[in-house]
Amino acid sequence: MENKENPNLKDKIIEVIRTCYDPEIPVNIYELGLIYDIIIDENQNANVKMTLTSPACPAAGTLPGEVEDKIRALPELNEVKVDVVWEPQWNPDMMSDVARYELGMM
């Protein structure tokens, strides 16, 4: 169930996620389209579903933990869980216009 009491909490989570970068691409992971879902339940627990650009991504061992640690620092949240999923498989079409612009693809 989406959090109804604090609609800005999801925006705060997104703001935090925008401080995380794939080390090989100079664009934050939110604009890259690596965040698939953010669910906040009625108990202020957050579950984030994310992916990586590929299973062989060098940041696979560190990036999900970095995302979780940064979100966990938000005082409004209780529990935070970040799940790495591979479906749908990430592709460059998932990038935002901001990411495309920053990478010179527009």
KOLGU-4560 file (N, C-alpha, C; in nm, 3 decimals, padded with zeros to 5 digits):
<recs>
<n_xx: 00.084 n_yy: -00.118 n_zz: 00.000 ca_xx: 00.000 ca_yy: 00.000 ca_zz: 00.000 c_xx: 00.088 c_yy: 00.124 c_zz: 00.000 mol: A seq: 1 type: MET>
<n_xx: 00.063 n_yy: 00.214 n_zz: -00.084 ca_xx: 00.136 ca_yy: 00.342 ca_zz: -00.095 c_xx: 00.108 c_yy: 00.426 c_zz: 00.028 mol: A seq: 2 type: GLU>
<n_xx: 00.209 n_yy: 00.497 n_zz: 00.074 ca_xx: 00.194 ca_yy: 00.584 ca_zz: 00.191 c_xx: 00.103 c_yy: 00.701 c_zz: 00.158 mol: A seq: 3 type: ASN>
<n_xx: -00.008 n_yy: 00.716 n_zz: 00.232 ca_xx: -00.102 ca_yy: 00.826 ca_zz: 00.209 c_xx: -00.076 c_yy: 00.944 c_zz: 00.303 mol: A seq: 4 type: LYS>
<n_xx: -00.013 n_yy: 00.918 n_zz: 00.419 ca_xx: 00.005 ca_yy: 01.022 ca_zz: 00.519 c_xx: 00.118 c_yy: 01.119 c_zz: 00.484 mol: A seq: 5 type: GLU>
<n_xx: 00.218 n_yy: 01.074 n_zz: 00.412 ca_xx: 00.332 ca_yy: 01.159 ca_zz: 00.381 c_xx: 00.365 c_yy: 01.145 c_zz: 00.232 mol: A seq: 6 type: ASN>
<n_xx: 00.288 n_yy: 01.212 n_zz: 00.147 ca_xx: 00.310 ca_yy: 01.196 ca_zz: 00.002 c_xx: 00.447 c_yy: 01.245 c_zz: -00.043 mol: A seq: 7 type: PRO>
<n_xx: 00.512 n_yy: 01.328 n_zz: 00.038 ca_xx: 00.644 ca_yy: 01.377 ca_zz: -00.002 c_xx: 00.756 c_yy: 01.280 c_zz: 00.029 mol: A seq: 8 type: ASN>
<n_xx: 00.727 n_yy: 01.173 n_zz: 00.102 ca_xx: 00.831 ca_yy: 01.078 ca_zz: 00.138 c_xx: 00.889 c_yy: 01.009 c_zz: 00.015 mol: A seq: 9 type: LEU>
<n_xx: 00.805 n_yy: 00.974 n_zz: -00.079 ca_xx: 00.856 ca_yy: 00.912 ca_zz: -00.202 c_xx: 00.948 c_yy: 01.010 c_zz: -00.276 mol: A seq: 10 type: LYS>
<n_xx: 00.911 n_yy: 01.138 n_zz: -00.277 ca_xx: 00.997 ca_yy: 01.240 ca_zz: -00.340 c_xx: 01.130 c_yy: 01.250 c_zz: -00.268 mol: A seq: 11 type: ASP>
<n_xx: 01.129 n_yy: 01.238 n_zz: -00.135 ca_xx: 01.254 ca_yy: 01.243 ca_zz: -00.058 c_xx: 01.342 c_yy: 01.122 c_zz: -00.092 mol: A seq: 12 type: LYS>
<n_xx: 01.280 n_yy: 01.007 n_zz: -00.108 ca_xx: 01.356 ca_yy: 00.887 ca_zz: -00.145 c_xx: 01.418 c_yy: 00.905 c_zz: -00.283 mol: A seq: 13 type: ILE>
<n_xx: 01.341 n_yy: 00.957 n_zz: -00.376 ca_xx: 01.393 ca_yy: 00.981 ca_zz: -00.511 c_xx: 01.509 c_yy: 01.080 c_zz: -00.507 mol: A seq: 14 type: ILE>
<n_xx: 01.497 n_yy: 01.184 n_zz: -00.426 ca_xx: 01.604 ca_yy: 01.283 ca_zz: -00.413 c_xx: 01.733 c_yy: 01.216 c_zz: -00.363 mol: A seq: 15 type: GLU>
<n_xx: 01.719 n_yy: 01.126 n_zz: -00.266 ca_xx: 01.835 ca_yy: 01.054 ca_zz: -00.214 c_xx: 01.894 c_yy: 00.963 c_zz: -00.322 mol: A seq: 16 type: VAL>
<n_xx: 01.807 n_yy: 00.893 n_zz: -00.394 ca_xx: 01.854 ca_yy: 00.802 ca_zz: -00.499 c_xx: 01.930 c_yy: 00.879 c_zz: -00.607 mol: A seq: 17 type: ILE>
<n_xx: 01.890 n_yy: 01.001 n_zz: -00.632 ca_xx: 01.959 ca_yy: 01.082 ca_zz: -00.734 c_xx: 02.102 c_yy: 01.119 c_zz: -00.694 mol: A seq: 18 type: ARG>
<n_xx: 02.144 n_yy: 01.085 n_zz: -00.573 ca_xx: 02.284 ca_yy: 01.107 ca_zz: -00.533 c_xx: 02.369 c_yy: 00.983 c_zz: -00.558 mol: A seq: 19 type: THR>
<n_xx: 02.309 n_yy: 00.878 n_zz: -00.612 ca_xx: 02.380 ca_yy: 00.753 ca_zz: -00.641 c_xx: 02.409 c_yy: 00.744 c_zz: -00.790 mol: A seq: 20 type: CYS>
<n_xx: 02.532 n_yy: 00.708 n_zz: -00.821 ca_xx: 02.576 ca_yy: 00.702 ca_zz: -00.961 c_xx: 02.634 c_yy: 00.567 c_zz: -00.994 mol: A seq: 21 type: TYR>
<n_xx: 02.607 n_yy: 00.521 n_zz: -01.115 ca_xx: 02.678 ca_yy: 00.406 ca_zz: -01.170 c_xx: 02.819 c_yy: 00.457 c_zz: -01.197 mol: A seq: 22 type: ASP>
<n_xx: 02.922 n_yy: 00.390 n_zz: -01.147 ca_xx: 03.058 ca_yy: 00.443 ca_zz: -01.162 c_xx: 03.108 c_yy: 00.454 c_zz: -01.306 mol: A seq: 23 type: PRO>
<n_xx: 03.042 n_yy: 00.385 n_zz: -01.398 ca_xx: 03.086 ca_yy: 00.390 ca_zz: -01.537 c_xx: 03.009 c_yy: 00.490 c_zz: -01.622 mol: A seq: 24 type: GLU>
<n_xx: 02.899 n_yy: 00.544 n_zz: -01.566 ca_xx: 02.814 ca_yy: 00.636 ca_zz: -01.642 c_xx: 02.791 c_yy: 00.760 c_zz: -01.556 mol: A seq: 25 type: ILE>
<n_xx: 02.824 n_yy: 00.878 n_zz: -01.604 ca_xx: 02.814 ca_yy: 00.998 ca_zz: -01.521 c_xx: 02.673 c_yy: 01.056 c_zz: -01.508 mol: A seq: 26 type: PRO>
<n_xx: 02.576 n_yy: 00.968 n_zz: -01.481 ca_xx: 02.436 ca_yy: 01.008 ca_zz: -01.465 c_xx: 02.383 c_yy: 00.932 c_zz: -01.345 mol: A seq: 27 type: VAL>
<n_xx: 02.299 n_yy: 00.997 n_zz: -01.264 ca_xx: 02.248 ca_yy: 00.926 ca_zz: -01.146 c_xx: 02.158 c_yy: 00.809 c_zz: -01.186 mol: A seq: 28 type: ASN>
<n_xx: 02.149 n_yy: 00.711 n_zz: -01.098 ca_xx: 02.080 ca_yy: 00.587 ca_zz: -01.132 c_xx: 01.929 c_yy: 00.605 c_zz: -01.149 mol: A seq: 29 type: ILE>
<n_xx: 01.871 n_yy: 00.708 n_zz: -01.089 ca_xx: 01.728 ca_yy: 00.733 ca_zz: -01.109 c_xx: 01.703 c_yy: 00.776 c_zz: -01.254 mol: A seq: 30 type: TYR>
<n_xx: 01.782 n_yy: 00.870 n_zz: -01.302 ca_xx: 01.765 ca_yy: 00.917 ca_zz: -01.440 c_xx: 01.805 c_yy: 00.810 c_zz: -01.541 mol: A seq: 31 type: GLU>
<n_xx: 01.894 n_yy: 00.719 n_zz: -01.502 ca_xx: 01.931 ca_yy: 00.609 ca_zz: -01.591 c_xx: 01.817 c_yy: 00.509 c_zz: -01.607 mol: A seq: 32 type: LEU>
<n_xx: 01.718 n_yy: 00.516 n_zz: -01.519 ca_xx: 01.606 ca_yy: 00.422 ca_zz: -01.527 c_xx: 01.632 c_yy: 00.292 c_zz: -01.453 mol: A seq: 33 type: GLY>
<n_xx: 01.726 n_yy: 00.293 n_zz: -01.359 ca_xx: 01.758 ca_yy: 00.170 ca_zz: -01.286 c_xx: 01.664 c_yy: 00.144 c_zz: -01.169 mol: A seq: 34 type: LEU>
<n_xx: 01.584 n_yy: 00.243 n_zz: -01.132 ca_xx: 01.487 ca_yy: 00.225 ca_zz: -01.023 c_xx: 01.352 c_yy: 00.191 c_zz: -01.085 mol: A seq: 35 type: ILE>
<n_xx: 01.303 n_yy: 00.073 n_zz: -01.057 ca_xx: 01.178 ca_yy: 00.027 ca_zz: -01.117 c_xx: 01.056 c_yy: 00.058 c_zz: -01.031 mol: A seq: 36 type: TYR>
<n_xx: 01.071 n_yy: 00.055 n_zz: -00.898 ca_xx: 00.954 ca_yy: 00.076 ca_zz: -00.814 c_xx: 00.997 c_yy: 00.119 c_zz: -00.674 mol: A seq: 37 type: ASP>
<n_xx: 00.918 n_yy: 00.205 n_zz: -00.612 ca_xx: 00.938 ca_yy: 00.247 ca_zz: -00.474 c_xx: 00.803 c_yy: 00.232 c_zz: -00.405 mol: A seq: 38 type: ILE>
<n_xx: 00.797 n_yy: 00.144 n_zz: -00.306 ca_xx: 00.672 ca_yy: 00.120 ca_zz: -00.234 c_xx: 00.696 c_yy: 00.154 c_zz: -00.088 mol: A seq: 39 type: ILE>
<n_xx: 00.606 n_yy: 00.235 n_zz: -00.033 ca_xx: 00.612 ca_yy: 00.272 ca_zz: 00.108 c_xx: 00.482 c_yy: 00.223 c_zz: 00.171 mol: A seq: 40 type: ILE>
<n_xx: 00.496 n_yy: 00.137 n_zz: 00.272 ca_xx: 00.374 ca_yy: 00.084 ca_zz: 00.334 c_xx: 00.326 c_yy: 00.172 c_zz: 00.449 mol: A seq: 41 type: ASP>
<n_xx: 00.214 n_yy: 00.133 n_zz: 00.509 ca_xx: 00.153 ca_yy: 00.213 ca_zz: 00.615 c_xx: 00.239 c_yy: 00.221 c_zz: 00.742 mol: A seq: 42 type: GLU>
<n_xx: 00.340 n_yy: 00.134 n_zz: 00.753 ca_xx: 00.430 ca_yy: 00.136 ca_zz: 00.869 c_xx: 00.559 c_yy: 00.212 c_zz: 00.841 mol: A seq: 43 type: ASN>
<n_xx: 00.560 n_yy: 00.288 n_zz: 00.733 ca_xx: 00.678 ca_yy: 00.367 ca_zz: 00.694 c_xx: 00.798 c_yy: 00.279 c_zz: 00.660 mol: A seq: 44 type: GLN>
<n_xx: 00.772 n_yy: 00.163 n_zz: 00.602 ca_xx: 00.876 ca_yy: 00.075 ca_zz: 00.550 c_xx: 00.884 c_yy: 00.096 c_zz: 00.399 mol: A seq: 45 type: ASN>
<n_xx: 01.005 n_yy: 00.101 n_zz: 00.348 ca_xx: 01.023 ca_yy: 00.124 ca_zz: 00.205 c_xx: 01.083 c_yy: 00.001 c_zz: 00.139 mol: A seq: 46 type: ALA>
<n_xx: 01.030 n_yy: -00.032 n_zz: 00.023 ca_xx: 01.086 ca_yy: -00.139 ca_zz: -00.058 c_xx: 01.112 c_yy: -00.080 c_zz: -00.196 mol: A seq: 47 type: ASN>
<n_xx: 01.238 n_yy: -00.094 n_zz: -00.240 ca_xx: 01.280 ca_yy: -00.039 ca_zz: -00.369 c_xx: 01.322 c_yy: -00.155 c_zz: -00.458 mol: A seq: 48 type: VAL>
<n_xx: 01.268 n_yy: -00.156 n_zz: -00.578 ca_xx: 01.310 ca_yy: -00.254 ca_zz: -00.678 c_xx: 01.396 c_yy: -00.180 c_zz: -00.779 mol: A seq: 49 type: LYS>
<n_xx: 01.515 n_yy: -00.232 n_zz: -00.797 ca_xx: 01.608 ca_yy: -00.169 ca_zz: -00.891 c_xx: 01.678 c_yy: -00.275 c_zz: -00.973 mol: A seq: 50 type: MET>
<n_xx: 01.745 n_yy: -00.230 n_zz: -01.077 ca_xx: 01.824 ca_yy: -00.320 ca_zz: -01.158 c_xx: 01.960 c_yy: -00.255 c_zz: -01.180 mol: A seq: 51 type: THR>
<n_xx: 02.042 n_yy: -00.320 n_zz: -01.256 ca_xx: 02.173 ca_yy: -00.266 ca_zz: -01.295 c_xx: 02.180 c_yy: -00.269 c_zz: -01.447 mol: A seq: 52 type: LEU>
<n_xx: 02.275 n_yy: -00.197 n_zz: -01.502 ca_xx: 02.284 ca_yy: -00.193 ca_zz: -01.647 c_xx: 02.312 c_yy: -00.329 c_zz: -01.707 mol: A seq: 53 type: THR>
<n_xx: 02.379 n_yy: -00.417 n_zz: -01.631 ca_xx: 02.401 ca_yy: -00.555 ca_zz: -01.674 c_xx: 02.438 c_yy: -00.638 c_zz: -01.552 mol: A seq: 54 type: SER>
<n_xx: 02.417 n_yy: -00.770 n_zz: -01.559 ca_xx: 02.456 ca_yy: -00.856 ca_zz: -01.448 c_xx: 02.607 c_yy: -00.850 c_zz: -01.420 mol: A seq: 55 type: PRO>
<n_xx: 02.686 n_yy: -00.813 n_zz: -01.520 ca_xx: 02.831 ca_yy: -00.804 ca_zz: -01.502 c_xx: 02.876 c_yy: -00.666 c_zz: -01.457 mol: A seq: 56 type: ALA>
<n_xx: 02.783 n_yy: -00.579 n_zz: -01.421 ca_xx: 02.815 ca_yy: -00.443 ca_zz: -01.378 c_xx: 02.913 c_yy: -00.448 c_zz: -01.261 mol: A seq: 57 type: CYS>
<n_xx: 03.024 n_yy: -00.374 n_zz: -01.270 ca_xx: 03.122 ca_yy: -00.376 ca_zz: -01.162 c_xx: 03.066 c_yy: -00.323 c_zz: -01.029 mol: A seq: 58 type: PRO>
<n_xx: 02.959 n_yy: -00.247 n_zz: -01.033 ca_xx: 02.901 ca_yy: -00.192 ca_zz: -00.910 c_xx: 02.796 c_yy: -00.285 c_zz: -00.849 mol: A seq: 59 type: ALA>
<n_xx: 02.778 n_yy: -00.404 n_zz: -00.905 ca_xx: 02.674 ca_yy: -00.494 ca_zz: -00.858 c_xx: 02.689 c_yy: -00.526 c_zz: -00.709 mol: A seq: 60 type: ALA>
<n_xx: 02.810 n_yy: -00.533 n_zz: -00.661 ca_xx: 02.831 ca_yy: -00.567 ca_zz: -00.521 c_xx: 02.817 c_yy: -00.450 c_zz: -00.426 mol: A seq: 61 type: GLY>
<n_xx: 02.820 n_yy: -00.327 n_zz: -00.477 ca_xx: 02.819 ca_yy: -00.211 ca_zz: -00.389 c_xx: 02.700 c_yy: -00.117 c_zz: -00.408 mol: A seq: 62 type: THR>
<n_xx: 02.653 n_yy: -00.101 n_zz: -00.530 ca_xx: 02.550 ca_yy: -00.001 ca_zz: -00.558 c_xx: 02.417 c_yy: -00.026 c_zz: -00.484 mol: A seq: 63 type: LEU>
<n_xx: 02.364 n_yy: -00.149 n_zz: -00.483 ca_xx: 02.239 ca_yy: -00.169 ca_zz: -00.407 c_xx: 02.255 c_yy: -00.136 c_zz: -00.258 mol: A seq: 64 type: PRO>
<n_xx: 02.366 n_yy: -00.170 n_zz: -00.199 ca_xx: 02.391 ca_yy: -00.137 ca_zz: -00.059 c_xx: 02.402 c_yy: 00.012 c_zz: -00.036 mol: A seq: 65 type: GLY>
<n_xx: 02.464 n_yy: 00.082 n_zz: -00.131 ca_xx: 02.474 ca_yy: 00.228 ca_zz: -00.121 c_xx: 02.335 c_yy: 00.291 c_zz: -00.125 mol: A seq: 66 type: GLU>
<n_xx: 02.251 n_yy: 00.243 n_zz: -00.216 ca_xx: 02.114 ca_yy: 00.294 ca_zz: -00.228 c_xx: 02.040 c_yy: 00.269 c_zz: -00.097 mol: A seq: 67 type: VAL>
<n_xx: 02.049 n_yy: 00.148 n_zz: -00.045 ca_xx: 01.980 ca_yy: 00.114 ca_zz: 00.079 c_xx: 02.028 c_yy: 00.199 c_zz: 00.195 mol: A seq: 68 type: GLU>
<n_xx: 02.159 n_yy: 00.216 n_zz: 00.210 ca_xx: 02.214 ca_yy: 00.296 ca_zz: 00.320 c_xx: 02.168 c_yy: 00.441 c_zz: 00.313 mol: A seq: 69 type: ASP>
<n_xx: 02.167 n_yy: 00.497 n_zz: 00.193 ca_xx: 02.127 ca_yy: 00.638 ca_zz: 00.180 c_xx: 01.979 c_yy: 00.657 c_zz: 00.210 mol: A seq: 70 type: LYS>
<n_xx: 01.895 n_yy: 00.563 n_zz: 00.166 ca_xx: 01.752 ca_yy: 00.573 ca_zz: 00.195 c_xx: 01.728 c_yy: 00.552 c_zz: 00.344 mol: A seq: 71 type: ILE>
<n_xx: 01.799 n_yy: 00.457 n_zz: 00.403 ca_xx: 01.784 ca_yy: 00.426 ca_zz: 00.545 c_xx: 01.813 c_yy: 00.548 c_zz: 00.633 mol: A seq: 72 type: ARG>
<n_xx: 01.892 n_yy: 00.642 n_zz: 00.585 ca_xx: 01.927 ca_yy: 00.761 ca_zz: 00.662 c_xx: 01.810 c_yy: 00.859 c_zz: 00.676 mol: A seq: 73 type: ALA>
<n_xx: 01.703 n_yy: 00.838 n_zz: 00.599 ca_xx: 01.586 ca_yy: 00.925 ca_zz: 00.612 c_xx: 01.515 c_yy: 00.891 c_zz: 00.743 mol: A seq: 74 type: LEU>
<n_xx: 01.501 n_yy: 00.989 n_zz: 00.833 ca_xx: 01.444 ca_yy: 00.960 ca_zz: 00.964 c_xx: 01.297 c_yy: 00.919 c_zz: 00.963 mol: A seq: 75 type: PRO>
<n_xx: 01.226 n_yy: 00.948 n_zz: 00.856 ca_xx: 01.083 ca_yy: 00.914 ca_zz: 00.849 c_xx: 01.059 c_yy: 00.765 c_zz: 00.826 mol: A seq: 76 type: GLU>
<n_xx: 01.162 n_yy: 00.692 n_zz: 00.786 ca_xx: 01.145 ca_yy: 00.552 ca_zz: 00.750 c_xx: 01.186 c_yy: 00.459 c_zz: 00.863 mol: A seq: 77 type: LEU>
<n_xx: 01.121 n_yy: 00.344 n_zz: 00.869 ca_xx: 01.158 ca_yy: 00.239 ca_zz: 00.964 c_xx: 01.252 c_yy: 00.141 c_zz: 00.896 mol: A seq: 78 type: ASN>
<n_xx: 01.196 n_yy: 00.049 n_zz: 00.820 ca_xx: 01.275 ca_yy: -00.052 ca_zz: 00.749 c_xx: 01.292 c_yy: -00.012 c_zz: 00.603 mol: A seq: 79 type: GLU>
<n_xx: 01.406 n_yy: -00.050 n_zz: 00.546 ca_xx: 01.434 ca_yy: -00.024 ca_zz: 00.405 c_xx: 01.489 c_yy: -00.152 c_zz: 00.345 mol: A seq: 80 type: VAL>
<n_xx: 01.434 n_yy: -00.189 n_zz: 00.231 ca_xx: 01.482 ca_yy: -00.308 ca_zz: 00.160 c_xx: 01.499 c_yy: -00.271 c_zz: 00.013 mol: A seq: 81 type: LYS>
<n_xx: 01.613 n_yy: -00.305 n_zz: -00.041 ca_xx: 01.639 ca_yy: -00.283 ca_zz: -00.184 c_xx: 01.656 c_yy: -00.420 c_zz: -00.248 mol: A seq: 82 type: VAL>
<n_xx: 01.573 n_yy: -00.449 n_zz: -00.346 ca_xx: 01.581 ca_yy: -00.575 ca_zz: -00.420 c_xx: 01.633 c_yy: -00.547 c_zz: -00.560 mol: A seq: 83 type: ASP>
<n_xx: 01.733 n_yy: -00.624 n_zz: -00.600 ca_xx: 01.783 ca_yy: -00.615 ca_zz: -00.737 c_xx: 01.707 c_yy: -00.717 c_zz: -00.820 mol: A seq: 84 type: VAL>
<n_xx: 01.645 n_yy: -00.668 n_zz: -00.928 ca_xx: 01.568 ca_yy: -00.755 ca_zz: -01.017 c_xx: 01.627 c_yy: -00.744 c_zz: -01.158 mol: A seq: 85 type: VAL>
<n_xx: 01.603 n_yy: -00.846 n_zz: -01.237 ca_xx: 01.659 ca_yy: -00.847 ca_zz: -01.373 c_xx: 01.551 c_yy: -00.845 c_zz: -01.480 mol: A seq: 86 type: TRP>
<n_xx: 01.425 n_yy: -00.843 n_zz: -01.439 ca_xx: 01.314 ca_yy: -00.836 ca_zz: -01.533 c_xx: 01.230 c_yy: -00.714 c_zz: -01.501 mol: A seq: 87 type: GLU>
<n_xx: 01.200 n_yy: -00.630 n_zz: -01.593 ca_xx: 01.253 ca_yy: -00.634 ca_zz: -01.730 c_xx: 01.400 c_yy: -00.596 c_zz: -01.732 mol: A seq: 88 type: PRO>
<n_xx: 01.470 n_yy: -00.649 n_zz: -01.830 ca_xx: 01.611 ca_yy: -00.619 ca_zz: -01.845 c_xx: 01.627 c_yy: -00.472 c_zz: -01.884 mol: A seq: 89 type: GLN>
<n_xx: 01.722 n_yy: -00.404 n_zz: -01.816 ca_xx: 01.745 ca_yy: -00.263 ca_zz: -01.845 c_xx: 01.797 c_yy: -00.245 c_zz: -01.987 mol: A seq: 90 type: TRP>
<n_xx: 01.755 n_yy: -00.135 n_zz: -02.050 ca_xx: 01.810 ca_yy: -00.097 ca_zz: -02.179 c_xx: 01.810 c_yy: 00.055 c_zz: -02.186 mol: A seq: 91 type: ASN>
<n_xx: 01.888 n_yy: 00.114 n_zz: -02.276 ca_xx: 01.899 ca_yy: 00.260 ca_zz: -02.282 c_xx: 01.767 c_yy: 00.334 c_zz: -02.305 mol: A seq: 92 type: PRO>
<n_xx: 01.665 n_yy: 00.267 n_zz: -02.356 ca_xx: 01.535 ca_yy: 00.332 ca_zz: -02.374 c_xx: 01.470 c_yy: 00.370 c_zz: -02.241 mol: A seq: 93 type: ASP>
<n_xx: 01.519 n_yy: 00.312 n_zz: -02.131 ca_xx: 01.463 ca_yy: 00.340 ca_zz: -01.999 c_xx: 01.517 c_yy: 00.469 c_zz: -01.937 mol: A seq: 94 type: MET>
<n_xx: 01.616 n_yy: 00.528 n_zz: -02.001 ca_xx: 01.675 ca_yy: 00.651 ca_zz: -01.949 c_xx: 01.578 c_yy: 00.768 c_zz: -01.968 mol: A seq: 95 type: MET>
<n_xx: 01.584 n_yy: 00.861 n_zz: -01.875 ca_xx: 01.502 ca_yy: 00.983 ca_zz: -01.887 c_xx: 01.563 c_yy: 01.075 c_zz: -01.992 mol: A seq: 96 type: SER>
<n_xx: 01.487 n_yy: 01.175 n_zz: -02.032 ca_xx: 01.539 ca_yy: 01.275 ca_zz: -02.124 c_xx: 01.659 c_yy: 01.348 c_zz: -02.063 mol: A seq: 97 type: ASP>
<n_xx: 01.656 n_yy: 01.367 n_zz: -01.931 ca_xx: 01.769 ca_yy: 01.430 ca_zz: -01.861 c_xx: 01.896 c_yy: 01.349 c_zz: -01.882 mol: A seq: 98 type: VAL>
<n_xx: 01.885 n_yy: 01.218 n_zz: -01.865 ca_xx: 02.002 ca_yy: 01.130 ca_zz: -01.882 c_xx: 02.051 c_yy: 01.133 c_zz: -02.026 mol: A seq: 99 type: ALA>
<n_xx: 01.957 n_yy: 01.126 n_zz: -02.121 ca_xx: 01.997 ca_yy: 01.129 ca_zz: -02.262 c_xx: 02.070 c_yy: 01.259 c_zz: -02.295 mol: A seq: 100 type: ARG>
<n_xx: 02.020 n_yy: 01.371 n_zz: -02.241 ca_xx: 02.083 ca_yy: 01.500 ca_zz: -02.265 c_xx: 02.224 c_yy: 01.502 c_zz: -02.205 mol: A seq: 101 type: TYR>
<n_xx: 02.236 n_yy: 01.456 n_zz: -02.078 ca_xx: 02.365 ca_yy: 01.457 ca_zz: -02.010 c_xx: 02.468 c_yy: 01.368 c_zz: -02.082 mol: A seq: 102 type: GLU>
<n_xx: 02.420 n_yy: 01.264 n_zz: -02.149 ca_xx: 02.510 ca_yy: 01.173 ca_zz: -02.219 c_xx: 02.526 c_yy: 01.210 c_zz: -02.366 mol: A seq: 103 type: LEU>
<n_xx: 02.468 n_yy: 01.323 n_zz: -02.408 ca_xx: 02.482 ca_yy: 01.369 ca_zz: -02.545 c_xx: 02.405 c_yy: 01.286 c_zz: -02.645 mol: A seq: 104 type: GLY>
<n_xx: 02.296 n_yy: 01.225 n_zz: -02.601 ca_xx: 02.216 ca_yy: 01.140 ca_zz: -02.689 c_xx: 02.096 c_yy: 01.213 c_zz: -02.746 mol: A seq: 105 type: MET>
<n_xx: 02.084 n_yy: 01.344 n_zz: -02.722 ca_xx: 01.970 ca_yy: 01.420 ca_zz: -02.774 c_xx: 02.020 c_yy: 01.532 c_zz: -02.861 mol: A seq: 106 type: MET>
</recs>
